[in-house]
Amino acid sequence: MSAEEHTVVVECADSKVPPTRMTRRQKKAIFAGSLGNAVEYLDWGIYASLAPVFASQFFPEGDSTAALLSTLAIFAVGFFVRPLGGLVLGAYADRYGRKKALTLTIGLMSFGGLAIAVCPTYDQIAVFSPLLLLLARLVQAFSAGGEWPSSVSYIIESAAPGRRAFAGSFQQVSTAGGMLLGSLFALAVTSVLNDEQMHAFGWRIAFAVAAALGLIVLWLRVRTQESQHFDNAELSGKPHKPVTTLFAEHKLSMLRVVGITVPGSIIYYLWITSMPGYASTTSGLDLDRALLANSLAVVLFMLLLPFGGILSDRLGRRSTFMFFLIGFALFSWPAYRLLDGGGFWTLLLVEIAGVVLLVGNSANVAAIYAELFPTSVRTTGTGLPYATAVALFGGTAPYFTTWLASIGQQDKIWIYIVASAAIGMVTIMTMPDGAKKGALD
């Protein structure tokens, strides 16, 4: 290893780790680790955006609403397969290495996307068509459950000690970028092709392109090196049992992952994913204008995330995460009051204020999770509780708030947000601040 690739950790009197320059190898690891999340969320974004187009291809003709609901149900089922992926693929990453796990997850993701792109229609193979669609989505969801924690471990272990949150923030940049790219790509395809072409083959092109991008990431990951931290731990292929060790020795850390994830996933899904639909439904704003406001806010969010990571590394995880929690505890009530009958500029203001606060969560979480666990169980310990909490709380948040609005109780949504923030506050105040930690365990 060259001298450039050695990181010197210097402890200050207050025990905080000073930032150090990132080496070329570290930058390449961050890029390779983050890019898979972009492809993952590109796939999910394309599926969600184009579901109304291809739903009729996989279910009997006659009831387009039932076909769309069935297609979205397949989408929702994926959330509950993610914890299994986090458990199985997380254990694989902890035993055989982050690089091997990341090449496997992106390969499975691309395979699932390609399978959807070439899947026969209901007219061709009847009931086997939706079954194949379901199988492809389950494969993608399984791989997504392992992708996120594996990339967290790889990126944070590859980062300089004083730059862990900064490095981890790029994973969230790629996540938001993938979702945005999915929406923009769906918009581009629908703008170029007419309705007949979209139903015939246009939606297949979208999935095929996403699969091809996944293969490019696979090629990139094959060419990267294993994290030096994992290599130094000398764990690869050795007979240790990450799942058994996790439940025997790290139950408190797993609960802390859940406590951190609850407010993060609920608020992220409400602000980034479902806000345009909510604003359009409750205030009568045209959906395309609501989507424009959301897209502008997401772009700002992506630009701010690395700066949030720098602040976390300098000021600490606790203070920057509390900025997110206290901010939403105070802002959620006026935010939803403003949305009531508001127009485009009101929505844009609410979205921008929300994403600024969200930086305190998203720029932090990768570093927070990784610093909770030792190398031998880091990926499993992050993946299982994180995916479970997202499935239970994040995946259901848009449905729950939409239901509240449908029964005229939208003025109570702020209570739901404040309750989730309180869980996060209790969690973060009762755990050590990882920014003060030197080398990872």
C-alpha positions in Angstrom: 0.0 0.0 0.0 1.3 3.5 -0.8 1.9 6.1 1.8 -1.0 8.0 0.4 -3.4 5.2 1.3 -2.4 5.2 5.0 -4.6 7.4 7.2 -3.1 8.9 10.3 -5.5 9.4 13.1 -4.7 12.1 15.5 -6.8 12.6 18.6 -7.4 16.1 19.9 -7.8 17.0 23.5 -11.5 17.0 23.2 -11.2 13.5 21.5 -12.6 14.7 18.2 -11.0 13.3 15.1 -9.7 16.0 12.7 -10.6 15.8 9.1 -8.0 14.3 6.7 -7.6 14.5 3.0 -9.4 11.7 1.0 -7.1 9.5 -1.1 -7.8 8.5 -4.7 -8.6 5.0 -3.5 -11.1 6.3 -0.9 -12.8 8.5 -3.4 -13.2 5.6 -5.8 -14.6 3.5 -3.1 -17.2 6.2 -2.2 -18.2 6.5 -5.9 -18.5 2.7 -6.5 -20.4 2.2 -3.2 -22.8 5.0 -3.7 -23.6 4.5 -7.4 -25.4 1.2 -6.7 -28.0 3.1 -4.6 -28.7 5.4 -7.6 -29.4 2.3 -9.8 -31.6 0.7 -7.1 -33.8 3.8 -6.7 -33.8 4.4 -10.4 -35.5 1.0 -10.8 -37.9 1.8 -8.0 -38.7 5.2 -9.4 -39.3 3.8 -12.9 -41.6 1.2 -11.6 -43.6 3.7 -9.5 -43.8 6.2 -12.3 -44.7 3.8 -15.2 -47.0 1.5 -13.2 -50.1 3.0 -14.8 -48.6 2.4 -18.3 -47.6 -1.3 -18.0 -50.2 -2.5 -15.4 -52.6 -3.7 -18.1 -49.8 -5.8 -19.6 -49.7 -8.1 -16.6 -53.3 -8.5 -15.6 -56.6 -9.3 -17.4 -58.2 -6.5 -19.5 -61.4 -4.8 -18.3 -60.6 -3.1 -15.0 -57.6 -0.8 -15.3 -57.9 0.4 -11.7 -57.7 -3.2 -10.4 -54.7 -3.8 -12.6 -52.9 -0.7 -11.3 -53.7 -1.6 -7.7 -52.4 -5.1 -8.2 -49.2 -3.8 -9.8 -48.7 -1.4 -6.9 -49.3 -4.2 -4.4 -46.4 -6.1 -6.0 -44.4 -2.9 -5.5 -45.4 -2.7 -1.8 -44.6 -6.4 -1.1 -40.9 -5.6 -1.9 -40.6 -3.5 1.3 -41.3 -6.6 3.4 -38.6 -8.7 1.6 -35.9 -6.1 2.3 -35.3 -7.3 5.9 -34.6 -10.8 4.6 -32.1 -9.4 2.1 -30.5 -7.3 4.9 -30.2 -10.5 7.0 -28.9 -12.9 4.4 -26.8 -10.6 2.3 -25.6 -8.6 5.3 -24.3 -11.8 6.9 -22.6 -12.7 3.5 -20.9 -9.2 3.5 -19.7 -9.7 7.1 -18.2 -13.1 6.3 -16.9 -12.8 2.8 -16.4 -9.0 2.3 -18.1 -5.9 1.3 -16.9 -6.0 -2.3 -18.3 -9.5 -3.0 -21.6 -8.5 -1.4 -21.9 -5.3 -3.5 -21.1 -7.1 -6.8 -23.8 -9.7 -5.9 -26.5 -7.1 -5.0 -26.0 -5.0 -8.1 -26.0 -8.2 -10.2 -29.3 -9.3 -8.7 -30.8 -5.8 -9.2 -29.8 -5.7 -12.9 -31.1 -9.2 -13.4 -34.5 -8.3 -11.9 -34.8 -5.1 -14.1 -33.9 -7.1 -17.2 -36.5 -9.8 -16.3 -39.2 -7.1 -16.1 -38.1 -5.6 -19.4 -38.5 -8.9 -21.3 -41.4 -10.4 -19.2 -44.2 -11.8 -21.4 -47.6 -10.2 -21.1 -50.8 -11.7 -19.6 -52.1 -12.3 -23.2 -49.1 -14.4 -23.9 -48.7 -16.6 -20.8 -51.8 -15.8 -18.7 -51.3 -16.0 -14.9 -47.6 -16.7 -15.2 -47.1 -13.1 -16.3 -47.9 -11.4 -13.0 -46.1 -14.2 -11.2 -42.9 -13.5 -13.1 -43.3 -9.8 -12.4 -43.7 -10.6 -8.7 -40.6 -12.8 -8.7 -38.5 -10.1 -10.5 -39.6 -7.5 -7.9 -38.8 -9.9 -5.0 -35.3 -10.5 -6.4 -34.8 -6.7 -6.6 -36.2 -6.1 -3.1 -34.0 -8.9 -1.7 -30.9 -7.3 -3.3 -31.9 -3.8 -2.1 -32.1 -5.1 1.4 -28.4 -6.1 1.1 -27.2 -3.2 -1.1 -27.9 -0.4 1.4 -26.1 -1.8 4.5 -23.2 -3.3 2.4 -22.6 0.1 0.8 -22.8 1.8 4.2 -20.1 -0.5 5.6 -17.9 -0.2 2.5 -18.1 3.6 2.2 -17.6 4.3 5.9 -14.8 1.8 6.3 -13.1 3.2 3.3 -13.4 6.8 4.5 -10.8 8.8 6.4 -11.7 8.8 10.1 -12.5 12.5 10.2 -14.6 12.3 7.0 -17.0 9.5 7.7 -20.3 11.5 7.6 -19.0 13.4 4.6 -18.3 10.1 2.7 -21.6 8.6 3.9 -23.6 11.6 2.7 -22.9 10.7 -0.9 -24.8 7.5 -0.5 -27.9 9.6 0.3 -27.0 11.9 -2.7 -27.1 8.8 -4.9 -30.4 7.7 -3.4 -32.2 11.0 -4.0 -30.5 11.2 -7.4 -31.8 7.8 -8.4 -35.3 8.7 -7.4 -35.1 12.0 -9.3 -33.5 10.3 -12.3 -36.3 7.6 -12.3 -39.0 10.3 -12.5 -37.1 12.3 -15.2 -36.4 9.2 -17.3 -40.1 8.2 -17.1 -41.0 11.8 -18.1 -38.6 11.7 -21.0 -39.8 8.4 -22.4 -43.5 9.4 -22.1 -42.7 12.7 -23.8 -40.9 11.1 -26.8 -43.3 8.1 -27.4 -47.0 8.2 -27.9 -49.5 6.2 -25.8 -49.6 3.3 -28.1 -45.8 3.0 -28.3 -45.5 3.4 -24.5 -47.9 0.5 -23.9 -46.2 -1.6 -26.6 -42.5 -1.3 -25.8 -41.7 2.1 -24.2 -41.9 1.0 -20.6 -39.6 -2.0 -21.5 -36.9 0.4 -22.8 -36.9 2.2 -19.4 -36.3 -1.0 -17.4 -33.7 -2.2 -20.0 -31.7 1.0 -19.7 -31.8 0.7 -15.9 -30.5 -2.8 -16.1 -27.7 -1.7 -18.4 -26.7 1.0 -16.0 -26.5 -1.7 -13.3 -24.1 -3.7 -15.4 -21.9 -0.7 -15.7 -21.8 -0.4 -11.9 -21.1 -4.1 -11.6 -18.1 -3.6 -13.9 -16.9 -0.7 -11.7 -17.3 -2.6 -8.5 -15.4 -5.7 -9.8 -12.5 -3.3 -10.4 -12.5 -1.8 -6.9 -10.6 -3.2 -3.9 -12.0 -4.5 -0.7 -12.2 -2.0 2.1 -8.8 -1.9 3.9 -10.6 -2.0 7.2 -12.3 -5.3 6.4 -9.0 -6.8 5.1 -7.2 -5.7 8.3 -9.8 -7.4 10.4 -8.9 -10.7 8.7 -12.5 -11.9 8.6 -12.9 -13.0 5.0 -14.1 -16.6 4.8 -13.4 -17.3 8.5 -16.1 -19.4 10.4 -17.8 -16.6 12.4 -21.6 -16.3 12.7 -22.7 -12.7 12.3 -26.4 -13.3 12.9 -25.8 -15.3 16.1 -23.3 -12.8 17.4 -25.6 -9.9 16.5 -28.5 -11.1 18.6 -26.3 -12.3 21.4 -24.2 -9.2 21.9 -25.6 -6.2 20.0 -29.4 -6.1 20.7 -29.2 -2.5 22.1 -27.4 -1.3 19.0 -30.1 -2.9 16.8 -32.7 -1.0 18.8 -30.8 2.2 18.3 -30.8 1.7 14.6 -34.6 1.3 14.7 -35.0 4.4 16.9 -32.9 6.5 14.5 -34.7 5.1 11.4 -38.3 5.7 12.6 -38.2 9.5 12.3 -35.8 9.4 9.3 -37.9 7.1 7.2 -41.3 8.5 8.1 -40.3 12.1 7.4 -38.2 11.3 4.4 -41.1 9.4 2.7 -43.6 12.2 3.6 -41.4 15.0 2.3 -39.5 13.4 -0.6 -41.8 10.7 -1.9 -45.4 11.5 -1.2 -45.6 15.3 -0.8 -46.5 16.1 -4.4 -49.4 13.7 -4.4 -50.6 14.9 -1.0 -50.5 18.6 -2.0 -52.2 17.8 -5.3 -55.0 15.9 -3.5 -55.6 18.3 -0.6 -55.0 21.7 -2.1 -56.1 21.1 -5.8 -52.7 22.0 -7.2 -51.9 20.5 -10.6 -49.8 17.3 -10.1 -47.2 18.4 -12.7 -46.6 21.7 -10.8 -46.5 19.8 -7.5 -43.9 17.4 -9.0 -41.9 20.4 -10.3 -41.7 21.9 -6.8 -40.7 18.5 -5.4 -37.9 18.1 -8.0 -36.5 21.5 -7.3 -36.4 20.8 -3.6 -34.7 17.4 -4.2 -32.0 19.0 -6.3 -31.3 21.5 -3.4 -31.3 18.5 -1.0 -28.7 16.7 -3.0 -26.4 19.8 -3.1 -26.7 20.4 0.6 -26.0 16.8 1.8 -22.2 16.9 1.5 -22.1 20.1 3.5 -24.3 18.4 6.1 -21.8 15.6 6.3 -19.0 18.1 6.9 -20.9 19.7 9.7 -21.6 16.3 11.3 -17.9 15.5 11.2 -17.0 18.8 12.8 -19.8 19.4 15.2 -20.8 15.8 16.0 -23.6 13.4 15.1 -25.9 14.3 18.0 -26.1 18.1 17.4 -26.7 17.9 13.7 -29.3 15.1 14.1 -31.1 17.0 16.8 -31.3 20.0 14.3 -33.4 17.7 12.1 -35.6 16.4 14.9 -36.3 19.6 16.7 -36.8 21.4 13.4 -39.5 19.1 12.3 -41.1 19.0 15.7 -41.5 22.8 15.4 -42.1 23.0 11.7 -44.6 20.2 11.0 -47.7 21.9 12.4 -47.3 25.2 10.4 -46.1 23.2 7.3 -49.3 21.3 7.0 -51.4 24.4 7.8 -49.6 26.2 5.0 -50.3 23.4 2.5 -54.0 23.7 3.1 -55.2 25.6 0.1 -51.7 26.8 -0.8 -50.3 27.1 -4.3 -47.1 26.3 -6.1 -44.9 28.8 -4.2 -46.3 27.7 -0.8 -45.5 24.1 -1.6 -42.0 25.0 -2.8 -41.4 26.9 0.4 -42.6 24.0 2.5 -40.5 21.5 0.5 -37.3 23.6 0.7 -37.6 24.2 4.5 -38.2 20.4 4.9 -35.2 19.3 2.8 -32.9 21.7 4.7 -34.0 20.1 8.0 -33.8 16.6 6.4 -30.1 17.1 5.7 -29.5 16.7 9.5 -30.8 13.1 9.1 -29.6 12.0 5.7 -26.1 13.3 6.0 -25.7 11.5 9.3 -27.3 8.1 9.2 -24.7 6.1 7.3 -22.0 7.1 9.8 -24.2 6.7 12.8 -25.2 3.2 11.8 -21.7 2.1 10.9 -20.2 3.4 14.1 -22.6 1.4 16.3 -21.2 -2.0 15.3 -17.8 -3.8 15.1 -16.6 -4.9 11.7 -17.6 -8.5 12.2 -21.4 -7.7 12.3 -21.5 -4.2 10.9 -23.5 -5.0 7.7 -25.9 -7.4 9.3 -26.4 -5.1 12.3 -27.2 -2.2 10.0 -29.2 -4.1 7.4 -31.8 -6.1 9.4 -33.1 -3.4 11.8 -32.9 -0.7 9.2 -34.9 -2.6 6.5 -37.5 -3.7 9.1 -38.0 -0.2 10.4 -38.3 1.2 6.9 -40.9 -1.5 5.9 -43.0 -0.9 9.0 -42.8 2.9 9.3 -41.5 4.4 6.1 -43.4 2.3 3.6 -46.7 2.9 5.5 -46.3 6.6 6.2 -47.7 7.9 2.9 -50.7 5.6 3.2 -51.4 6.6 6.8 -51.2 10.3 6.2 -53.3 10.0 3.0 -55.9 8.1 5.0 -55.9 10.8 7.7 -56.5 13.4 5.0 -59.3 11.3 3.5 -61.3 11.4 6.8 -60.7 15.1 7.3 -58.0 14.7 9.9 -55.0 16.2 8.0 -54.5 18.7 10.8 -53.4 15.7 13.0 -50.5 14.7 10.8 -48.1 16.9 12.7 -48.7 14.8 15.8 -47.5 11.7 13.9 -44.3 13.5 12.9 -43.7 14.9 16.4 -44.1 11.5 17.9 -41.6 10.0 15.5 -39.2 12.9 16.3 -39.5 12.2 20.0 -38.4 8.5 19.5 -35.4 9.8 17.6 -34.5 12.3 20.4 -34.6 9.7 23.1 -32.4 7.4 21.0 -29.8 9.9 20.0 -29.5 11.3 23.5 -28.8 7.9 25.0 -26.0 6.8 22.7 -22.4 7.8 22.2 -21.5 10.4 19.6 -19.6 8.5 16.9 -17.9 11.7 15.6 -15.6 11.6 18.6 -14.6 8.0 17.7 -11.2 7.4 16.2 -10.7 4.2 14.2 -13.7 1.9 13.8 -13.9 -1.2 15.9 
